[in-house]
Amino acid sequence: MNGTPLPYLPASDSWVTLLMLLCILFSLHILSSDRFALGQEVKKVFMPRHENVDLRQATSSEMRHFLILQGQTALLAALLFVESAWGIREKPCHFSENLLPLFSFASVVLACSALRVFVYMLIGWIFFQKRQTDAWLRCYFATESLLSIGLLPIVLLCVYAGLPPLRSVAAALILLFLLKSLLFFKGIQLINLPSFTKLYFILYLCALEIIPLLIAVSGLYAVNNTLSLNL
């Protein structure tokens, strides 16, 4: 006798559990080794202008950790998308079948993250001098790393603790807003602009944040339609 197939839930997926454990291990390792550098970058945002720029560049270790956390951010965003828009799927649970859409979603987010890195490097080259560009990029790397680490408990609560997906997305957007506010404030400190021009600079940065976000959301739904999934 055929019973009703169980809906797909990420919390019951052994592959998702394994990936989340790896994310936790990576985050704890990076926090243990880079917490001082991350804290210093946040602290410098609130320092006076003449104390805000130094000659230190991002180390190779910090760059490796940044790249790892970029991949983690893409994976967590994909899981959040699955949980919020694809969390109930009227098909039996076959764990290996769900890896393709999950990594496809993560690839879309990772591609948009790479676009944002290029755009922020371009902003540094256009608006800032070399020392200012290094400080700008270090702050960007720090805020992106903190975003990935802060996104991890939100996704954990959404997947395993029953936090409503809409609240999880709202919490992720609030976290993104707070960290981007630090980055925008850092940019205003580094570049010498008239008061009225600073508003245009902030709006310019907001547009550069919103456009990749819209591209990522559109790409996620396009990939879902291509794979013929049920949303």
Sequence and secondary structure as in RCSB ss.txt:
>XXXX:A:sequence
MNGTPLPYLPASDSWVTLLMLLCILFSLHILSSDRFALGQEVKKVFMPRHENVDLRQATSSEMRHFLILQGQTAL
LAALLFVESAWGIREKPCHFSENLLPLFSFASVVLACSALRVFVYMLIGWIFFQKRQTDAWLRCYFATESLLSIG
LLPIVLLCVYAGLPPLRSVAAALILLFLLKSLLFFKGIQLINLPSFTKLYFILYLCALEIIPLLIAVSGLYAVNN
TLSLNL
>XXXX:A:secstr
         GGG HHHHHHHHHHHHHHHHHHHHHHHHHHHHHHHHTS GGGS  S    HHHHHHHHHHHHHHHH
HHHHHHHHHHSS  SS   GGGGHHHHHHHHHHHHHHHHHHHHHHHHHHHHHS HHHHHHHHHHHHHHHHHHHHH
HHHHHHHHHHS   HHHHHHHHHHHHHHHHHHHHHHHHHHS   HHHHHHHHHHHHHHHHHHHHHHHHHHHHHHH
HTT   
